[in-house]
Amino acid sequence: MTLALVIEWLIKAIVLVLILLGGFAYLTLYERKALARIQMRVGPNRAGPWGILQPIADAVKLIFKEELMPARADKLLFFLAPVVTLVPALVITAVVPWGPTLHVFGRDITLYIADINVGVLYIMSVASIAVYGIVLAGWSSNNKYAMMGGLRSTAQMISYEIALGLSFVGVILLAGSAQMTEIVAAQKTLWFAVLQPVGTAIFLIATLAEVNRAPFDMPEAEQELTAGYHSEYSGMKFALLFMAEYDKMIAISSIGATLFFGGYREFWFLSNTILSVDRTPWLGPIYIFLKIFILLFGMIWVRATFPRIRYDRLMAFGWKVMLPLSLALIFISATFILLADQYKNNLLLAGIPVVSILAGVLAVVLVYRTLRRKEYARA
């Protein structure tokens, strides 16, 4: 390990954190503009041309807002909870490759901070830490509504983390590695979203629950819990909790783009052209940014479209639908991968999406029949 390598790591880490923090600010503007467009409104348009200075105005407002703390709150934990929530959202992206290796200033620069051989396990371990910040925020506030929000978040995140983790297994089986760069390289000819369409859907649904986004935003259900786990927070402490949610959206979208949509690889119709990453390496960060942008719009679109679901149905969906379906997909993927290896015919891998879609349709039919049966019983 040389001094130049340490300096390179520090520069890349600082740049990544600054991009995430700036991305949080303008993701709020992107969401407000997109929601306004969907709901036939104008959206922010007062601060700066086209409202582009709105995030700066919001930041100044939060900086100068009064910091309040309940008299009987646990002061240390009340202060640390927003930090514990934010830090995992920043460090989880350390293993995401943002582009191929670039040759700059006479040296090879890798566009990732760490390329560990258990990158997927690192993501799961860091993602599970974020729940502690939310629980501590609720408990340290000495407020029953905040505490209920923290407990809801704990139950929800544990329930959906299992399905989320199992959705990674199919990707690891197809790539033959848990290393993020190897997973991207394995998608050079075909994205894993094509081979794992139901697994991709499970990942996208589970991540909505993981970051407490609508329609899974039960921990902060304002009709029932005032504001949820952050009821007692104001000023910059509230801003940190808010920042953690949006930075997690960016992190989850970058992970989803890497695991299922080819990462920094070009779109399939640009393969073997001058716009491919193999010929023009600096296009890699642009491609992964476009994929993250599209995935973020999907999250915003879901928020604008679906109402918040009932808490018991949310938990039942996680345990009774997502978990069994995830296990079935692992079995299906492993079976067809073994068959393809046994008979030396990769065309057998086409059975994975076909059978997994049939399993997904069966799950939807069973859920629909269960809901109809409950409606008849209630009538």
ROTOR-394109 format. One record per residue (C-alpha): x, y, z; residue in three letters. Coordinates in nm, 2 decimals. Layout:
N
{r {X,Y,Z},"Ala"}
...
//
This chain:
379
{r {0.00,0.00,0.00},"Met"}
{r {0.15,0.33,-0.11},"Thr"}
{r {0.08,0.69,-0.01},"Leu"}
{r {-0.06,0.76,-0.36},"Ala"}
{r {-0.31,0.48,-0.32},"Leu"}
{r {-0.43,0.61,0.02},"Val"}
{r {-0.47,0.96,-0.13},"Ile"}
{r {-0.66,0.81,-0.42},"Glu"}
{r {-0.90,0.63,-0.18},"Trp"}
{r {-0.95,0.94,0.03},"Leu"}
{r {-1.03,1.15,-0.28},"Ile"}
{r {-1.27,0.89,-0.42},"Lys"}
{r {-1.45,0.86,-0.08},"Ala"}
{r {-1.48,1.24,-0.04},"Ile"}
{r {-1.61,1.28,-0.40},"Val"}
{r {-1.87,0.99,-0.34},"Leu"}
{r {-2.00,1.14,-0.02},"Val"}
{r {-2.03,1.49,-0.17},"Leu"}
{r {-2.21,1.34,-0.47},"Ile"}
{r {-2.46,1.16,-0.24},"Leu"}
{r {-2.52,1.47,-0.03},"Leu"}
{r {-2.57,1.69,-0.33},"Gly"}
{r {-2.78,1.41,-0.49},"Gly"}
{r {-3.01,1.41,-0.18},"Phe"}
{r {-3.07,1.78,-0.21},"Ala"}
{r {-3.17,1.77,-0.58},"Tyr"}
{r {-3.35,1.43,-0.54},"Leu"}
{r {-3.60,1.62,-0.33},"Thr"}
{r {-3.65,1.87,-0.61},"Leu"}
{r {-3.67,1.59,-0.87},"Tyr"}
{r {-3.94,1.42,-0.66},"Glu"}
{r {-4.14,1.74,-0.60},"Arg"}
{r {-4.13,1.83,-0.97},"Lys"}
{r {-4.22,1.47,-1.08},"Ala"}
{r {-4.51,1.45,-0.83},"Leu"}
{r {-4.63,1.79,-0.95},"Ala"}
{r {-4.62,1.67,-1.31},"Arg"}
{r {-4.81,1.35,-1.23},"Ile"}
{r {-5.07,1.54,-1.03},"Gln"}
{r {-5.11,1.82,-1.29},"Met"}
{r {-4.95,2.09,-1.07},"Arg"}
{r {-4.66,2.33,-1.12},"Val"}
{r {-4.43,2.23,-0.84},"Gly"}
{r {-4.15,2.45,-0.69},"Pro"}
{r {-4.09,2.75,-0.92},"Asn"}
{r {-4.01,3.04,-0.69},"Arg"}
{r {-3.65,2.99,-0.57},"Ala"}
{r {-3.43,3.05,-0.88},"Gly"}
{r {-3.51,2.98,-1.24},"Pro"}
{r {-3.74,2.68,-1.27},"Trp"}
{r {-3.71,2.64,-0.90},"Gly"}
{r {-3.36,2.49,-0.91},"Ile"}
{r {-3.25,2.68,-0.60},"Leu"}
{r {-3.53,2.53,-0.39},"Gln"}
{r {-3.31,2.27,-0.22},"Pro"}
{r {-3.07,2.55,-0.11},"Ile"}
{r {-3.36,2.75,0.03},"Ala"}
{r {-3.48,2.44,0.22},"Asp"}
{r {-3.13,2.38,0.36},"Ala"}
{r {-3.10,2.74,0.49},"Val"}
{r {-3.45,2.71,0.65},"Lys"}
{r {-3.36,2.39,0.83},"Leu"}
{r {-3.02,2.53,0.95},"Ile"}
{r {-3.18,2.83,1.12},"Phe"}
{r {-3.48,2.64,1.27},"Lys"}
{r {-3.48,2.60,1.64},"Glu"}
{r {-3.34,2.27,1.78},"Glu"}
{r {-3.59,2.12,2.02},"Leu"}
{r {-3.53,1.82,2.26},"Met"}
{r {-3.79,1.66,2.49},"Pro"}
{r {-3.71,1.72,2.86},"Ala"}
{r {-3.70,1.35,2.94},"Arg"}
{r {-3.54,1.23,2.62},"Ala"}
{r {-3.22,1.03,2.63},"Asp"}
{r {-3.00,1.31,2.51},"Lys"}
{r {-2.70,1.11,2.39},"Leu"}
{r {-2.91,0.86,2.19},"Leu"}
{r {-3.14,1.14,2.07},"Phe"}
{r {-2.83,1.31,1.92},"Phe"}
{r {-2.67,1.00,1.78},"Leu"}
{r {-2.98,0.84,1.62},"Ala"}
{r {-2.98,1.06,1.31},"Pro"}
{r {-2.60,1.00,1.26},"Val"}
{r {-2.65,0.62,1.30},"Val"}
{r {-2.93,0.64,1.04},"Thr"}
{r {-2.73,0.84,0.78},"Leu"}
{r {-2.39,0.68,0.79},"Val"}
{r {-2.50,0.34,0.65},"Pro"}
{r {-2.67,0.51,0.36},"Ala"}
{r {-2.34,0.67,0.27},"Leu"}
{r {-2.10,0.38,0.32},"Val"}
{r {-2.31,0.11,0.16},"Ile"}
{r {-2.22,0.24,-0.19},"Thr"}
{r {-1.84,0.18,-0.13},"Ala"}
{r {-1.86,-0.15,-0.32},"Val"}
{r {-2.06,-0.02,-0.61},"Val"}
{r {-1.85,0.01,-0.93},"Pro"}
{r {-1.94,0.34,-1.10},"Trp"}
{r {-1.75,0.27,-1.42},"Gly"}
{r {-1.46,0.07,-1.58},"Pro"}
{r {-1.10,0.14,-1.50},"Thr"}
{r {-0.98,0.47,-1.65},"Leu"}
{r {-0.62,0.56,-1.74},"His"}
{r {-0.57,0.91,-1.60},"Val"}
{r {-0.24,1.10,-1.54},"Phe"}
{r {-0.03,0.79,-1.61},"Gly"}
{r {-0.21,0.56,-1.37},"Arg"}
{r {-0.51,0.33,-1.37},"Asp"}
{r {-0.80,0.48,-1.17},"Ile"}
{r {-1.07,0.24,-1.06},"Thr"}
{r {-1.42,0.39,-1.02},"Leu"}
{r {-1.50,0.22,-0.69},"Tyr"}
{r {-1.37,0.25,-0.34},"Ile"}
{r {-1.35,-0.12,-0.25},"Ala"}
{r {-1.38,-0.44,-0.47},"Asp"}
{r {-1.42,-0.71,-0.21},"Ile"}
{r {-1.52,-1.06,-0.30},"Asn"}
{r {-1.82,-1.06,-0.07},"Val"}
{r {-1.96,-0.73,-0.19},"Gly"}
{r {-2.32,-0.85,-0.18},"Val"}
{r {-2.28,-0.96,0.18},"Leu"}
{r {-2.13,-0.63,0.27},"Tyr"}
{r {-2.44,-0.46,0.13},"Ile"}
{r {-2.67,-0.68,0.33},"Met"}
{r {-2.47,-0.62,0.65},"Ser"}
{r {-2.46,-0.25,0.62},"Val"}
{r {-2.83,-0.22,0.52},"Ala"}
{r {-2.93,-0.40,0.84},"Ser"}
{r {-2.75,-0.14,1.06},"Ile"}
{r {-2.98,0.14,0.94},"Ala"}
{r {-3.27,0.01,1.14},"Val"}
{r {-3.09,0.08,1.47},"Tyr"}
{r {-3.09,0.46,1.40},"Gly"}
{r {-3.47,0.46,1.35},"Ile"}
{r {-3.54,0.25,1.66},"Val"}
{r {-3.31,0.47,1.87},"Leu"}
{r {-3.47,0.78,1.73},"Ala"}
{r {-3.81,0.65,1.84},"Gly"}
{r {-3.70,0.52,2.18},"Trp"}
{r {-3.48,0.81,2.28},"Ser"}
{r {-3.76,1.06,2.22},"Ser"}
{r {-3.96,0.93,2.51},"Asn"}
{r {-4.27,0.96,2.30},"Asn"}
{r {-4.52,0.68,2.25},"Lys"}
{r {-4.60,0.77,1.89},"Tyr"}
{r {-4.23,0.79,1.80},"Ala"}
{r {-4.17,0.46,1.98},"Met"}
{r {-4.45,0.29,1.78},"Met"}
{r {-4.29,0.42,1.46},"Gly"}
{r {-3.96,0.28,1.56},"Gly"}
{r {-4.11,-0.06,1.64},"Leu"}
{r {-4.30,-0.07,1.32},"Arg"}
{r {-3.99,0.01,1.13},"Ser"}
{r {-3.80,-0.27,1.30},"Thr"}
{r {-4.07,-0.53,1.22},"Ala"}
{r {-4.10,-0.41,0.86},"Gln"}
{r {-3.73,-0.39,0.78},"Met"}
{r {-3.66,-0.74,0.93},"Ile"}
{r {-3.95,-0.89,0.74},"Ser"}
{r {-3.85,-0.75,0.40},"Tyr"}
{r {-3.48,-0.78,0.45},"Glu"}
{r {-3.52,-1.16,0.43},"Ile"}
{r {-3.69,-1.14,0.09},"Ala"}
{r {-3.43,-0.88,-0.02},"Leu"}
{r {-3.14,-1.10,0.08},"Gly"}
{r {-3.29,-1.40,-0.10},"Leu"}
{r {-3.34,-1.20,-0.42},"Ser"}
{r {-2.96,-1.15,-0.42},"Phe"}
{r {-2.90,-1.53,-0.42},"Val"}
{r {-3.03,-1.57,-0.78},"Gly"}
{r {-2.79,-1.30,-0.90},"Val"}
{r {-2.50,-1.47,-0.72},"Ile"}
{r {-2.59,-1.80,-0.87},"Leu"}
{r {-2.60,-1.66,-1.23},"Leu"}
{r {-2.28,-1.46,-1.19},"Ala"}
{r {-2.09,-1.73,-0.99},"Gly"}
{r {-1.96,-1.46,-0.76},"Ser"}
{r {-2.07,-1.22,-0.49},"Ala"}
{r {-1.82,-0.96,-0.62},"Gln"}
{r {-1.99,-0.65,-0.76},"Met"}
{r {-1.74,-0.61,-1.05},"Thr"}
{r {-1.78,-0.97,-1.15},"Glu"}
{r {-2.16,-0.94,-1.14},"Ile"}
{r {-2.14,-0.64,-1.38},"Val"}
{r {-1.90,-0.83,-1.61},"Ala"}
{r {-2.14,-1.13,-1.62},"Ala"}
{r {-2.41,-0.90,-1.76},"Gln"}
{r {-2.21,-0.80,-2.07},"Lys"}
{r {-2.44,-0.98,-2.31},"Thr"}
{r {-2.76,-1.01,-2.11},"Leu"}
{r {-2.89,-0.82,-1.80},"Trp"}
{r {-3.00,-1.04,-1.51},"Phe"}
{r {-3.33,-0.85,-1.50},"Ala"}
{r {-3.41,-1.05,-1.82},"Val"}
{r {-3.32,-1.39,-1.66},"Leu"}
{r {-3.46,-1.29,-1.32},"Gln"}
{r {-3.77,-1.08,-1.39},"Pro"}
{r {-3.96,-1.19,-1.08},"Val"}
{r {-3.64,-1.16,-0.87},"Gly"}
{r {-3.60,-0.80,-0.99},"Thr"}
{r {-3.96,-0.73,-0.90},"Ala"}
{r {-3.91,-0.88,-0.55},"Ile"}
{r {-3.59,-0.66,-0.51},"Phe"}
{r {-3.77,-0.34,-0.61},"Leu"}
{r {-4.07,-0.41,-0.38},"Ile"}
{r {-3.85,-0.51,-0.09},"Ala"}
{r {-3.64,-0.20,-0.13},"Thr"}
{r {-3.94,0.02,-0.11},"Leu"}
{r {-4.02,-0.14,0.22},"Ala"}
{r {-3.66,-0.12,0.33},"Glu"}
{r {-3.64,0.26,0.28},"Val"}
{r {-3.99,0.32,0.42},"Asn"}
{r {-4.13,0.46,0.10},"Arg"}
{r {-4.49,0.47,0.00},"Ala"}
{r {-4.69,0.25,0.00},"Pro"}
{r {-4.48,0.09,0.27},"Phe"}
{r {-4.42,0.41,0.48},"Asp"}
{r {-4.60,0.27,0.79},"Met"}
{r {-4.33,0.39,1.04},"Pro"}
{r {-4.42,0.75,0.96},"Glu"}
{r {-4.80,0.72,0.90},"Ala"}
{r {-4.90,1.07,1.00},"Glu"}
{r {-5.28,0.97,1.03},"Gln"}
{r {-5.19,0.73,1.31},"Glu"}
{r {-4.85,0.83,1.45},"Leu"}
{r {-4.84,1.21,1.41},"Thr"}
{r {-4.51,1.18,1.22},"Ala"}
{r {-4.37,0.85,1.34},"Gly"}
{r {-4.02,0.80,1.47},"Tyr"}
{r {-3.91,1.15,1.39},"His"}
{r {-4.20,1.33,1.57},"Ser"}
{r {-3.97,1.51,1.82},"Glu"}
{r {-3.70,1.60,1.58},"Tyr"}
{r {-3.65,1.95,1.43},"Ser"}
{r {-3.39,2.16,1.26},"Gly"}
{r {-3.08,1.98,1.13},"Met"}
{r {-3.15,1.66,1.33},"Lys"}
{r {-3.47,1.62,1.13},"Phe"}
{r {-3.27,1.71,0.81},"Ala"}
{r {-3.03,1.42,0.88},"Leu"}
{r {-3.31,1.17,0.91},"Leu"}
{r {-3.47,1.31,0.59},"Phe"}
{r {-3.13,1.30,0.42},"Met"}
{r {-3.08,0.93,0.52},"Ala"}
{r {-3.41,0.83,0.35},"Glu"}
{r {-3.32,1.00,0.02},"Tyr"}
{r {-2.96,0.89,0.03},"Asp"}
{r {-3.08,0.53,0.08},"Lys"}
{r {-3.30,0.57,-0.23},"Met"}
{r {-3.00,0.67,-0.43},"Ile"}
{r {-2.79,0.38,-0.28},"Ala"}
{r {-3.07,0.12,-0.34},"Ile"}
{r {-3.11,0.24,-0.70},"Ser"}
{r {-2.74,0.22,-0.77},"Ser"}
{r {-2.73,-0.14,-0.62},"Ile"}
{r {-3.03,-0.24,-0.82},"Gly"}
{r {-2.88,-0.10,-1.14},"Ala"}
{r {-2.56,-0.29,-1.07},"Thr"}
{r {-2.72,-0.63,-0.98},"Leu"}
{r {-3.00,-0.65,-1.23},"Phe"}
{r {-2.95,-0.38,-1.51},"Phe"}
{r {-2.59,-0.42,-1.61},"Gly"}
{r {-2.44,-0.16,-1.38},"Gly"}
{r {-2.22,0.08,-1.58},"Tyr"}
{r {-2.25,-0.14,-1.89},"Arg"}
{r {-2.42,0.02,-2.19},"Glu"}
{r {-2.78,-0.04,-2.29},"Phe"}
{r {-2.82,-0.36,-2.50},"Trp"}
{r {-2.89,-0.18,-2.83},"Phe"}
{r {-2.55,0.01,-2.80},"Leu"}
{r {-2.34,-0.31,-2.77},"Ser"}
{r {-2.04,-0.32,-3.02},"Asn"}
{r {-2.08,0.04,-3.11},"Thr"}
{r {-1.87,0.35,-3.04},"Ile"}
{r {-2.10,0.42,-2.75},"Leu"}
{r {-2.02,0.09,-2.57},"Ser"}
{r {-1.82,0.10,-2.25},"Val"}
{r {-1.55,-0.12,-2.40},"Asp"}
{r {-1.47,0.14,-2.67},"Arg"}
{r {-1.55,0.46,-2.47},"Thr"}
{r {-1.49,0.38,-2.10},"Pro"}
{r {-1.58,0.73,-1.96},"Trp"}
{r {-1.94,0.67,-2.07},"Leu"}
{r {-1.98,0.41,-1.78},"Gly"}
{r {-2.07,0.66,-1.51},"Pro"}
{r {-2.32,0.83,-1.74},"Ile"}
{r {-2.50,0.49,-1.81},"Tyr"}
{r {-2.53,0.40,-1.44},"Ile"}
{r {-2.65,0.75,-1.36},"Phe"}
{r {-2.92,0.72,-1.63},"Leu"}
{r {-3.03,0.38,-1.48},"Lys"}
{r {-3.04,0.53,-1.13},"Ile"}
{r {-3.24,0.82,-1.26},"Phe"}
{r {-3.50,0.59,-1.41},"Ile"}
{r {-3.52,0.37,-1.10},"Leu"}
{r {-3.57,0.68,-0.88},"Leu"}
{r {-3.85,0.79,-1.10},"Phe"}
{r {-4.01,0.45,-1.05},"Gly"}
{r {-4.01,0.50,-0.67},"Met"}
{r {-4.16,0.85,-0.71},"Ile"}
{r {-4.42,0.71,-0.95},"Trp"}
{r {-4.52,0.44,-0.70},"Val"}
{r {-4.56,0.70,-0.43},"Arg"}
{r {-4.79,0.91,-0.65},"Ala"}
{r {-5.00,0.61,-0.76},"Thr"}
{r {-5.06,0.37,-0.47},"Phe"}
{r {-5.22,0.44,-0.13},"Pro"}
{r {-5.06,0.33,0.19},"Arg"}
{r {-5.16,-0.03,0.27},"Ile"}
{r {-5.28,-0.16,0.60},"Arg"}
{r {-5.01,-0.27,0.84},"Tyr"}
{r {-5.13,-0.63,0.89},"Asp"}
{r {-5.15,-0.68,0.51},"Arg"}
{r {-4.80,-0.53,0.47},"Leu"}
{r {-4.66,-0.79,0.71},"Met"}
{r {-4.86,-1.07,0.57},"Ala"}
{r {-4.74,-0.98,0.22},"Phe"}
{r {-4.38,-0.99,0.33},"Gly"}
{r {-4.40,-1.33,0.51},"Trp"}
{r {-4.66,-1.51,0.32},"Lys"}
{r {-4.59,-1.40,-0.04},"Val"}
{r {-4.25,-1.25,-0.08},"Met"}
{r {-4.06,-1.50,0.14},"Leu"}
{r {-4.20,-1.82,-0.02},"Pro"}
{r {-4.17,-1.67,-0.37},"Leu"}
{r {-3.81,-1.58,-0.31},"Ser"}
{r {-3.73,-1.94,-0.19},"Leu"}
{r {-3.90,-2.08,-0.50},"Ala"}
{r {-3.70,-1.85,-0.73},"Leu"}
{r {-3.37,-1.98,-0.57},"Ile"}
{r {-3.48,-2.34,-0.63},"Phe"}
{r {-3.58,-2.26,-0.99},"Ile"}
{r {-3.26,-2.07,-1.07},"Ser"}
{r {-3.04,-2.34,-0.92},"Ala"}
{r {-3.22,-2.62,-1.10},"Thr"}
{r {-3.18,-2.46,-1.45},"Phe"}
{r {-2.82,-2.35,-1.39},"Ile"}
{r {-2.73,-2.71,-1.30},"Leu"}
{r {-2.91,-2.84,-1.61},"Leu"}
{r {-2.73,-2.59,-1.83},"Ala"}
{r {-2.40,-2.70,-1.68},"Asp"}
{r {-2.48,-3.06,-1.70},"Gln"}
{r {-2.58,-3.05,-2.07},"Tyr"}
{r {-2.34,-2.77,-2.17},"Lys"}
{r {-2.63,-2.57,-2.32},"Asn"}
{r {-2.69,-2.21,-2.20},"Asn"}
{r {-3.02,-2.20,-2.38},"Leu"}
{r {-3.16,-2.40,-2.08},"Leu"}
{r {-3.12,-2.08,-1.88},"Leu"}
{r {-3.42,-1.94,-2.06},"Ala"}
{r {-3.63,-2.17,-1.84},"Gly"}
{r {-3.55,-1.95,-1.54},"Ile"}
{r {-3.76,-1.65,-1.65},"Pro"}
{r {-4.04,-1.87,-1.79},"Val"}
{r {-4.09,-2.08,-1.48},"Val"}
{r {-4.03,-1.79,-1.24},"Ser"}
{r {-4.30,-1.58,-1.42},"Ile"}
{r {-4.54,-1.88,-1.38},"Leu"}
{r {-4.45,-1.89,-1.01},"Ala"}
{r {-4.51,-1.52,-0.98},"Gly"}
{r {-4.85,-1.54,-1.16},"Val"}
{r {-4.95,-1.83,-0.93},"Leu"}
{r {-4.86,-1.61,-0.62},"Ala"}
{r {-5.07,-1.32,-0.76},"Val"}
{r {-5.37,-1.55,-0.82},"Val"}
{r {-5.34,-1.70,-0.47},"Leu"}
{r {-5.33,-1.35,-0.31},"Val"}
{r {-5.63,-1.24,-0.52},"Tyr"}
{r {-5.83,-1.54,-0.42},"Arg"}
{r {-5.74,-1.49,-0.05},"Thr"}
{r {-5.85,-1.13,-0.06},"Leu"}
{r {-6.18,-1.22,-0.24},"Arg"}
{r {-6.25,-1.49,0.01},"Arg"}
{r {-6.21,-1.24,0.30},"Lys"}
{r {-6.44,-0.99,0.12},"Glu"}
{r {-6.71,-1.26,0.09},"Tyr"}
{r {-6.67,-1.36,0.45},"Ala"}
{r {-6.70,-1.00,0.56},"Arg"}
{r {-7.02,-0.95,0.34},"Ala"}
//
